[in-house]
């Protein structure tokens, strides 16, 4: 279908797609005062393609970004461990099951294949950053310092954790920030030393 046959709302939808990495969601429609029925109509016309519940694209080759979609459905969710470090290009491990964190009292659909840890509200946002992933979408992850703090705090002795600490030791880390996080999570110098984390301060 030619662009000139689209009405004003449909043209606006395509503009939103062009701004949003070829994607438009029900939330985008609500924000822009567009009835979501237009998405279904444009899908029937072959102008849009459905990626998932509430998510459409104007590019048939678009692949659904699972990490972005999980955060689209759960705005309080942040990626941890392998998912976080792989997004930051700080590990070669591949996340077969996503490790995520949420504040207490936030419920996540049990059908989601996630490893979930919950933190007190005053600690949850420590080290949360927003980055662009390989799909070109913004996702929230814990930074390297927070991932290592979580590894120590949660007594994670996995192969991933051991390698992450080794990588952390050779990383140009912000030691002041790391120690600040450790203090917030009641991690002592002895606990840091026991895990082999090298601190020069």
Helices and strands as residue ranges (DSSP letters): G 3-5, H 8-19, E 23-25, H 26-31, H 37-45, E 49-52, E 55-57, H 66-73, E 78-79, H 81-87, E 98-103, E 114-119, H 121-124, E 128-132, E 138-142, H 144-153, H 159-169, H 175-184, H 189-194
